Amino acid sequence: MNKNDLISAVADASGLSKSDASSAVEGVFDTITKALSNGDEVRLVGFGTFSVAKRKASTGRNPRTGEPMTIKASNQPKFKAGKGLKDSVN
């Protein structure tokens, strides 16, 4: 399922027009993105938790040359599925 399929499914399930469903889906994505960029966590009970994991700086190797290089520290988005989502998949 891609983004357009998701928008169509939301429109069908909620009775909204596709443009309204598109605005709703985009709004959810934007809100989650802003919360994570502010360092907050987004918990959707029964679905899952979006959070930010801090990755430390490390040393790696350039695959072409084999020379060591440093990899900068970064923040990575993380999702942990909730019990309701896990149960519905299994």
Phi, psi and chi 1 to 4 in degrees:
 res  aa     phi    psi   chi1   chi2   chi3   chi4
   1 MET       -  128.4  175.6  179.4  -84.0      -
   2 ASN  -103.4 -175.8   61.8   28.9      -      -
   3 LYS   -62.1  -42.0 -169.1  173.9 -176.4  179.9
   4 ASN   -65.1  -37.3  -72.1  -30.0      -      -
   5 ASP   -64.1  -40.4  -65.2  -20.9      -      -
   6 LEU   -62.9  -44.6  176.7   63.5      -      -
   7 ILE   -61.4  -42.6  -69.6  169.0      -      -
   8 SER   -63.3  -41.9  -65.1      -      -      -
   9 ALA   -65.6  -40.2      -      -      -      -
  10 VAL   -65.5  -41.6  168.4      -      -      -
  11 ALA   -62.1  -43.3      -      -      -      -
  12 ASP   -66.7  -43.3  -68.1  -18.4      -      -
  13 ALA   -71.0  -32.2      -      -      -      -
  14 SER  -101.9  -12.9   64.5      -      -      -
  15 GLY    80.1   11.3      -      -      -      -
  16 LEU   -83.0  160.5  -64.1  171.7      -      -
  17 SER   -72.7  163.0   67.1      -      -      -
  18 LYS   -63.4  -34.3  -79.2 -163.4  177.6 -177.4
  19 SER   -69.6  -39.0   63.6      -      -      -
  20 ASP   -66.7  -41.0  -71.2  -17.6      -      -
  21 ALA   -65.2  -38.1      -      -      -      -
  22 SER   -62.8  -43.1  176.6      -      -      -
  23 SER   -63.0  -39.8  -63.9      -      -      -
  24 ALA   -66.1  -46.5      -      -      -      -
  25 VAL   -63.7  -45.6  169.7      -      -      -
  26 GLU   -61.2  -38.6  -72.2  -65.7  -27.6      -
  27 GLY   -62.8  -41.5      -      -      -      -
  28 VAL   -64.2  -46.5  169.1      -      -      -
  29 PHE   -61.6  -43.7  -69.7  163.4      -      -
  30 ASP   -64.2  -41.4  -70.0  -16.1      -      -
  31 THR   -65.1  -43.3  -56.7      -      -      -
  32 ILE   -63.7  -43.2  -68.7  171.7      -      -
  33 THR   -62.1  -44.8  -58.3      -      -      -
  34 LYS   -64.0  -41.5  -75.4  178.2 -172.4  174.7
  35 ALA   -63.1  -43.8      -      -      -      -
  36 LEU   -67.3  -38.8  -67.5  177.7      -      -
  37 SER   -67.7  -23.8   66.4      -      -      -
  38 ASN   -85.3    0.0  -69.5  -24.5      -      -
  39 GLY    87.2    7.0      -      -      -      -
  40 ASP   -84.2  169.0  -64.8  -25.3      -      -
  41 GLU  -113.9  142.2 -168.1  174.6   81.1      -
  42 VAL  -113.6  114.3  178.4      -      -      -
  43 ARG  -108.8  122.6  -74.0 -177.7 -164.5 -150.1
  44 LEU  -115.2   99.8  -55.0  171.9      -      -
  45 VAL   -57.2  129.5  176.2      -      -      -
  46 GLY    88.0  -16.4      -      -      -      -
  47 PHE  -108.3  -57.7 -176.4   73.4      -      -
  48 GLY   163.7 -177.0      -      -      -      -
  49 THR  -128.2  128.3  -56.9      -      -      -
  50 PHE   -97.6  133.3  -65.6   91.4      -      -
  51 SER  -147.0  177.0   61.4      -      -      -
  52 VAL  -117.8  128.5  176.6      -      -      -
  53 ALA  -106.1  135.2      -      -      -      -
  54 LYS   -90.7  124.2  -64.1 -177.0 -171.9  -65.0
  55 ARG  -101.4  127.8 -177.5  177.6  -80.7  175.4
  56 LYS   -73.5  158.8  -65.6  179.7 -178.3  177.5
  57 ALA   -67.2  146.1      -      -      -      -
  58 SER  -146.5  173.1   62.0      -      -      -
  59 THR  -108.7  132.6  -56.3      -      -      -
  60 GLY  -129.9 -171.2      -      -      -      -
  61 ARG  -124.0  140.1  -66.7 -151.8  173.5  -92.4
  62 ASN   -68.4  121.5 -176.7  -30.9      -      -
  63 PRO   -63.6  -28.7   -1.5    2.8      -      -
  64 ARG   -77.2  -46.8  -87.9 -170.2 -132.8  149.1
  65 THR  -101.7  -20.0   63.0      -      -      -
  66 GLY    80.7    0.6      -      -      -      -
  67 GLU   -76.6  144.4  -67.4 -169.3   20.0      -
  68 PRO   -67.1  146.0    4.9   -4.1      -      -
  69 MET  -145.3  156.9   57.5 -173.7  -83.0      -
  70 THR   -94.2  140.2   57.4      -      -      -
  71 ILE  -107.4  123.5  -58.7  169.0      -      -
  72 LYS   -65.1  154.2  -62.2 -172.6  -60.8 -173.7
  73 ALA   -67.6  146.4      -      -      -      -
  74 SER  -152.7  167.2   62.8      -      -      -
  75 ASN  -105.3  134.4  -66.2  -33.9      -      -
  76 GLN  -121.6  132.3  -59.2  -67.6  -42.6      -
  77 PRO   -70.1  146.1   21.7  -27.1      -      -
  78 LYS  -136.6  145.4 -150.1  166.0   87.8  164.9
  79 PHE  -130.4  131.0  175.9   74.9      -      -
  80 LYS  -119.9  119.4 -177.5  177.2  179.1 -165.8
  81 ALA   -67.0  141.0      -      -      -      -
  82 GLY   -84.5  170.4      -      -      -      -
  83 LYS   -60.5  -41.9 -176.3  173.0  179.5   -3.6
  84 GLY   -61.6  -41.9      -      -      -      -
  85 LEU   -67.6  -43.6 -179.0   59.6      -      -
  86 LYS   -61.9  -43.3  -72.6  178.9 -171.4  176.0
  87 ASP   -66.6  -35.7  -70.1  -14.9      -      -
  88 SER   -72.6  -25.2   68.2      -      -      -
  89 VAL   -80.8  -33.8  171.7      -      -      -
  90 ASN   -90.6      -  -69.8  -36.3      -      -
